[in-house]
Amino acid sequence: MEIALATIIAFFIVLLATPSYIRVAKMKHLFDEPTEDRKQHKVKTPSMGGIMIFAAFVFAVCICFPSDEISFLKFLIPSILIMFFVGIKDDIVGTAPVKKLLANLIVAFIMVSVAGIKITSLYGLFDIRELPEWASILLSVLTYIVIINSFNLIDGVDGLAGGVGMIASIAFGIWFLLAGCESYAIVAFALAGALLGFLRYNFKPASIFMGDSGSLFIGLVLSFLAIELIEYDASKLPSKIIGISKPIFAMTVLVYPLLDTFRIFIYRVANKKSPFEADSNHIHHRVLFWTKGDHGKTAVFIYLFNITMIALPVFFAGYHPSLVFAIVAIVAFGSLLFLLIKKPKNVFQD
């Protein structure tokens, strides 16, 4: 009941409050200006829609969270606040990449060293189980930083970051629901509800963008859910999901933002560019080429790709994790290579 209530509350807060915010944003000239070649929109569009998502998510979680628990919330909420306000500043006046990275490191320190929410084992992937303490900390910090920034990077097409985030939230929520973990399921479905409400205004044609105020904190919540899923006690899992490799399932849920981040990092370094330098060479730009610039078809194509990837570890449940990882990697990189067969010309600038 609490899970359903959290979803409904978050959904309706965003759905009902966003039109008012759009009017205020237009009055106060809070726009995302189409001043750069890499930007796909051609008209001034209200930004910082992440404010609505943030408010709805926090309200729904706090209202519906079990009253006899506080557990991870005392660490998660302050960390979310840090990323939210960094995103707000970036949306309004811009933030240097170094300062963003510093904020990521602070949040990662809180979650890993203070809250103890970290990856301690690969649970059989590559035949690796328990990790040394230094490796656990390093991998966990890297996981937080990569996932947080990956959602920031994919926010370039109407409905893309919101839709991928919603799919990931639902996937995590269903997993925790089946595992019998109500508190994590509430967090996941509250975010899913907020993003579903936001998609009403962000899907093609978008009347508002989420901005960094939304993408950064969404990335943090999903990185938290991914790590908690990986670390969930296998002895408490029901038979229906116990055969699913936890690390691989978490990776496939976030496969699109992770794949895009990996590709864009390699591309920029190989071309002697800063990894933080924005460009128009993301995967969604390539998909836009194939869909002839249709944002709606591009977003739906990527949604279906993400859902297909999530289904793979479920379908191959019970197989050796390394074999499943190989299958996932072949499908993911094979799809990527297919998109890169023909380079876009006269549509986007690289």
C-alpha positions in Angstrom: 0.0 0.0 0.0 2.8 2.4 0.9 4.6 1.6 -2.4 1.5 2.4 -4.4 0.8 5.5 -2.4 4.4 6.8 -2.9 4.1 6.3 -6.7 0.7 8.0 -6.9 1.7 11.0 -4.7 4.9 11.6 -6.6 3.1 11.3 -10.0 0.3 13.8 -9.2 2.6 16.3 -7.5 4.6 16.6 -10.7 1.6 16.3 -13.0 -0.3 19.1 -11.2 2.6 21.4 -10.2 4.6 21.5 -13.4 2.2 23.7 -15.4 2.4 26.4 -12.7 6.1 26.2 -12.7 6.3 26.5 -16.5 4.3 29.8 -16.2 6.6 31.1 -13.5 9.7 30.0 -15.5 8.4 32.0 -18.5 7.7 35.0 -16.4 11.2 34.9 -14.8 12.9 34.0 -18.1 14.3 30.7 -16.7 15.0 29.3 -20.2 17.3 26.8 -21.8 18.5 29.0 -24.7 19.1 27.3 -28.1 22.4 29.1 -28.5 24.8 26.1 -29.1 25.1 24.0 -32.2 25.0 20.8 -30.2 21.5 21.6 -28.7 18.6 20.0 -30.5 15.8 22.5 -29.6 15.2 25.6 -31.7 13.1 27.7 -29.3 13.6 28.9 -25.8 12.3 26.2 -23.4 11.7 26.5 -19.6 14.4 24.6 -17.7 15.0 23.3 -14.1 12.1 21.0 -14.2 14.1 18.9 -11.9 12.8 21.1 -9.1 9.4 19.4 -9.5 10.8 15.9 -9.7 13.0 16.6 -6.6 10.1 18.0 -4.5 7.7 15.2 -5.5 10.2 12.5 -4.8 11.3 13.7 -1.4 7.7 14.4 -0.3 6.5 11.0 -1.4 9.4 9.1 0.2 9.1 11.0 3.5 5.4 10.6 3.7 5.3 6.9 2.8 8.5 5.6 4.4 7.9 3.2 7.3 7.7 5.4 10.5 9.8 2.9 12.5 12.8 3.2 10.1 15.1 5.9 9.1 18.2 3.8 8.2 19.7 5.0 4.9 17.5 8.1 4.6 19.6 10.1 7.0 22.5 9.8 4.5 20.6 9.7 1.2 18.5 12.8 1.7 21.5 15.1 2.5 23.4 13.6 -0.4 20.5 14.3 -2.7 20.3 17.9 -1.5 24.0 18.4 -2.4 23.5 17.2 -6.0 20.2 19.1 -6.3 21.7 22.4 -5.4 24.8 21.9 -7.5 22.4 21.2 -10.4 20.4 24.3 -9.6 23.5 26.4 -9.7 24.6 24.8 -13.0 21.2 25.4 -14.6 21.2 29.1 -13.6 24.8 30.3 -13.9 26.8 27.3 -14.8 29.3 25.2 -12.8 32.9 24.4 -13.6 33.4 20.6 -14.2 36.0 20.5 -11.4 33.4 21.8 -8.9 30.9 19.2 -10.1 33.4 16.5 -9.7 34.2 17.8 -6.1 30.5 17.6 -5.3 30.4 14.0 -6.6 33.3 13.1 -4.5 31.7 14.6 -1.4 28.5 12.6 -2.0 30.5 9.5 -2.7 32.4 9.9 0.6 29.2 10.3 2.5 27.6 7.2 0.9 30.7 5.0 1.0 32.6 6.0 4.1 29.9 7.4 6.4 26.8 5.4 5.4 28.8 2.3 4.4 26.7 1.8 1.2 29.3 0.3 -1.0 30.1 -2.7 -3.2 31.9 -5.4 -1.2 31.7 -8.3 -3.7 31.2 -9.1 -7.4 29.3 -12.2 -6.4 30.9 -14.6 -8.9 31.3 -12.2 -11.8 34.7 -13.0 -13.4 35.0 -15.6 -10.5 35.5 -12.7 -8.1 33.7 -12.6 -4.8 34.9 -10.6 -1.7 36.8 -7.5 -2.6 39.7 -6.0 -0.5 38.7 -2.9 1.4 40.6 -0.6 -0.8 39.1 -2.1 -4.0 35.6 -1.9 -2.5 36.0 1.8 -1.7 37.5 2.6 -5.1 35.0 0.7 -7.1 32.1 2.2 -5.1 33.3 5.8 -5.4 33.8 5.3 -9.1 30.3 3.7 -9.4 28.6 6.8 -7.8 30.6 9.2 -9.9 30.0 7.4 -13.2 26.3 6.8 -12.8 25.6 10.3 -11.5 27.3 11.9 -14.5 25.9 9.3 -17.0 22.4 10.6 -16.4 23.6 14.2 -16.9 25.2 13.2 -20.2 22.1 11.5 -21.7 19.7 14.5 -21.1 19.9 15.6 -24.7 16.6 14.4 -26.3 13.0 15.1 -25.3 11.9 12.5 -22.8 15.2 10.5 -22.9 16.7 11.0 -19.4 13.3 11.0 -17.8 12.1 7.8 -19.7 15.3 5.9 -19.1 15.3 6.9 -15.5 11.7 5.8 -15.1 12.4 2.4 -16.7 15.4 1.9 -14.4 13.4 3.0 -11.3 10.6 0.5 -12.2 13.1 -2.3 -12.8 14.8 -1.7 -9.4 11.4 -1.3 -7.7 10.1 -4.6 -9.1 13.3 -6.4 -8.0 13.1 -5.0 -4.5 9.3 -5.7 -4.3 9.9 -9.3 -5.3 12.8 -9.5 -2.7 10.4 -8.3 0.0 12.3 -5.1 0.7 9.6 -2.4 1.1 11.8 0.6 2.0 14.0 0.4 -1.2 10.9 -0.3 -3.3 9.3 2.9 -2.0 12.3 4.9 -3.0 12.4 3.3 -6.5 8.7 3.7 -7.2 8.5 7.2 -5.8 11.1 8.3 -8.4 9.3 6.3 -11.1 6.1 8.1 -10.3 7.7 11.5 -10.3 9.4 10.8 -13.7 6.2 9.5 -15.2 4.4 12.7 -14.3 7.3 14.8 -15.7 7.3 12.9 -19.0 3.8 14.3 -19.6 5.5 17.6 -20.2 9.0 16.5 -21.3 8.2 14.0 -24.0 8.2 15.2 -27.6 7.5 18.1 -28.0 9.0 19.1 -24.6 7.5 22.1 -22.9 10.1 21.9 -20.1 13.5 20.4 -19.5 14.7 18.7 -16.3 18.1 20.3 -16.4 21.0 19.4 -14.1 18.8 20.0 -11.1 17.0 16.8 -12.1 19.6 14.6 -13.9 22.3 14.8 -11.1 20.0 13.8 -8.2 18.3 11.1 -10.3 21.7 9.6 -11.1 22.5 9.6 -7.4 19.3 7.8 -6.4 19.7 5.2 -9.1 23.4 4.6 -8.2 22.3 4.1 -4.6 19.6 1.6 -5.6 22.0 -0.2 -7.9 24.6 -0.7 -5.1 22.0 -1.7 -2.6 20.6 -4.3 -5.0 24.1 -5.7 -5.6 24.7 -5.9 -1.9 21.3 -7.3 -0.9 21.5 -10.5 1.2 21.0 -13.4 -1.2 19.8 -15.6 1.6 16.6 -13.4 1.8 15.8 -13.7 -1.9 12.8 -15.8 -3.1 13.5 -18.6 -5.7 12.0 -16.5 -8.6 14.9 -14.0 -8.6 17.7 -15.8 -6.7 19.2 -17.1 -10.0 19.6 -13.6 -11.5 23.1 -12.2 -11.2 22.8 -9.1 -9.1 25.8 -7.1 -10.5 24.7 -7.9 -14.1 21.1 -7.0 -13.5 22.1 -3.7 -12.0 24.4 -3.0 -15.0 21.7 -3.9 -17.6 19.2 -1.6 -15.8 21.6 1.3 -16.3 23.1 0.0 -19.6 22.2 2.9 -21.8 23.7 5.7 -19.7 26.7 3.6 -18.9 27.3 2.6 -22.5 27.0 6.2 -23.6 29.4 7.4 -20.9 31.9 4.8 -21.8 31.7 5.6 -25.5 31.9 9.4 -25.1 34.8 9.2 -22.7 36.8 7.0 -25.1 35.9 9.2 -28.1 36.9 12.4 -26.4 40.2 11.1 -25.0 41.1 9.5 -28.4 40.5 12.8 -30.1 42.5 14.7 -27.4 39.5 16.5 -26.0 38.6 17.0 -22.4 36.2 14.2 -21.1 34.1 17.1 -19.7 33.8 19.0 -23.0 30.3 18.9 -24.3 29.7 17.8 -27.9 27.2 16.3 -30.3 28.6 12.8 -30.4 26.4 10.9 -28.0 24.6 7.8 -28.9 21.3 9.6 -28.9 22.7 11.9 -31.6 23.4 8.8 -33.7 20.0 7.4 -33.2 18.5 10.8 -34.1 20.3 10.5 -37.4 18.6 7.1 -38.1 15.2 8.5 -37.1 15.7 11.6 -39.2 15.7 13.9 -36.2 12.5 12.6 -34.6 12.9 12.9 -30.8 9.9 10.7 -30.0 11.1 7.8 -32.1 14.7 8.2 -30.8 13.5 8.1 -27.1 11.2 5.1 -27.8 14.0 3.2 -29.6 16.4 3.7 -26.6 13.6 2.7 -24.2 13.1 -0.6 -26.0 16.9 -1.2 -26.1 17.1 -0.6 -22.4 14.2 -3.0 -21.7 15.6 -5.7 -23.9 18.9 -5.5 -22.1 17.2 -5.7 -18.7 15.5 -8.9 -19.9 18.7 -10.7 -20.7 20.0 -11.5 -17.2 16.4 -12.5 -16.3 16.2 -14.8 -19.3 19.6 -16.3 -18.5 19.0 -16.7 -14.8 21.0 -19.5 -13.3 23.8 -19.4 -15.8 27.4 -18.5 -14.7 27.6 -14.7 -14.2 30.6 -14.3 -16.5 28.8 -16.1 -19.4 25.8 -13.8 -18.9 28.1 -10.8 -18.8 29.6 -11.9 -22.1 26.2 -12.2 -23.7 25.1 -8.7 -22.4 28.4 -7.2 -23.6 28.1 -8.7 -27.1 24.5 -7.5 -27.5 25.3 -4.0 -26.1 28.4 -3.3 -28.1 27.0 -5.0 -31.2 24.0 -2.6 -31.1 26.4 0.3 -30.6 28.5 -0.8 -33.6 25.4 -1.1 -35.8 24.5 2.6 -35.0 28.0 3.7 -35.9 28.1 2.0 -39.3 27.3 5.2 -41.0 28.4 8.6 -39.6 25.8 11.4 -39.5 26.4 14.2 -42.1 24.7 17.5 -42.5 22.5 16.8 -39.5 24.7 17.2 -36.4 28.1 18.8 -35.9 30.9 16.7 -34.3 
